Amino acid sequence: MRIQRLREGAVLPRFATEDAAGMDLTACLDAPITLAPGKHAMVPTGIAIALPKGHEGQVRPRSGLAAKHAVTVLNSPGTIDADYRGEVKVLLINHGETPFVIEHGMRVAQLVVAAYVAPTLREVTVLDDTERGGGGFGSTGV
């Protein structure tokens, strides 16, 4: 994966451990951002990436921010398409009861790169029957 720093001070994504699936994304800020309870903000990372063809970048929450501060990625997982070349940004929301301050260099999300299959669509008039059928949202149990 090719990566470009767009601003001085931007931190390249990195794996925290050898077997980590996600790379940490960090905030690249000129000034701290305070997220009031119930509010959201687009947090810049200062980087752009070029994903391999047939891959997507999934921007996912960091479990520590969610567990300790109730701060998470609002559109989780956010998707970065292989042809996107703009700055990677993270849409965070504060579900907590107190303001949360995001500072430059803070790890705010993780990036998982995954292969995907782009199916060929074929319109039909009827779909095949299955045991489940049209049941959804808890229809197979709790």
N, C-alpha and C positions, 0 to 999 in steps of 0.2 A: 504494500500500500504506500503510495506516495503522499507526502505531507508537506505543507508549506506553513511557515510562521508568517502571519499577516501583520503582527505588531511585536515590537520589542517587549520582552517580558513574558511572551506566551510560552507555556510549558507544553512540550510534546506529550501526547498520551503515553502511558506506560502501564505495564502489568505490575500489580503490587506483589504478586507471588508467581512462582514458576508455573503453577497450574491454574491460574486465574483465567476465566473466560473473557472477562471484560477489562478494558484498559481504562484507567482513571482519566476523566476529563476535568480540567481545572479552569476556574474563572480567570479571565484576563481583563482586569478592571483598572480604570484611572482613579476611581473612588469607590468606596464600599457601597453596596446596595442593601437597604433595609427592607425586608419583606414583612409587612404588617400581617397579622393573622387574617387569613382568608384572601390574601392578595397574591398575585403572581407577577413574575418578571422574566424577561428574556435575558439570559446571562451569556455574554460573549466568551468564547474560549481563545480567540486570537489565532486560530488555525483554520486551514482549509485542507481537505483530503481528496484524493483521487482513488476511489475504491476500484478493485478489479471488476471487469465486466461479469455480470451474473452474481454479484454480491450486493448486499445492503449493509448499512451501518445502523444498528439499533441503539438508540440513546435510552439508557435505563437508569432508574433511581439507584442511589447508593443506600444500602440497607441501614447503615449507621445514621445517616441524616434522617431517614424516615423513623427509625426506632427512637432516637434521642430527641429529635426536634420536630417531628411530624412534617418534615419538608421532603417533597418528592417531585418527580417529573410529571407535569400535568398531563401531557399527551403520551403517557408511557405505554409501550415504547415508542419514542419518536423515530421516524425512519429517515435515513439519509440515503438517497438514491445514488447509484453509481455515476450518474452524469451530473450531479450537483457539484459545483466548484466554489460556492460561496462560503462564508465563515460558518463554522459549526457553532450553533448556539443551543443553549439548554433552557427549556421553558420550565421554571421551578414554581411551585406553589407552596405556601405555608398553611398547612392544615392545623397548626398548633394554636395555642392560646396566647403566645407572647411573640414579639417581633424577633426576627432572625436576621442576623447580619451576614452578608456574603462579602468576603474580602478577596483581594487579588491573590491568586495562587491556591485558593481553597479548592479541594476536590469536590465537585458538585454533581457528578454523574459518572456513569461508565458507558463505554462504547464497546459493543459486541459486534463483530463482523461475521455475517452469515451468508452462505450461498442460498440462492432461491431458484425456483423453477417458474418460468413465465409460461403458463399453459396456453394452448391454442383453444379459443372458445368455439364451441359448436352449439348453435341453438337447436333445441328439440322441443317437441310439443308435450312430452311426458317424460318424467324421470322414473328410474327403476324404484321398486318398493324395497324398503329395508325394515328390519325389526323395529327400529326407533321411529321411523316415519317422520312426521313433522313436529314431534315433541321436542321442546327445548326448555331452557331455563329451569333446571331441576327435575325434568321429566324422567330421568333415569335414577333418581334418588336424591338424597340430601345434598 
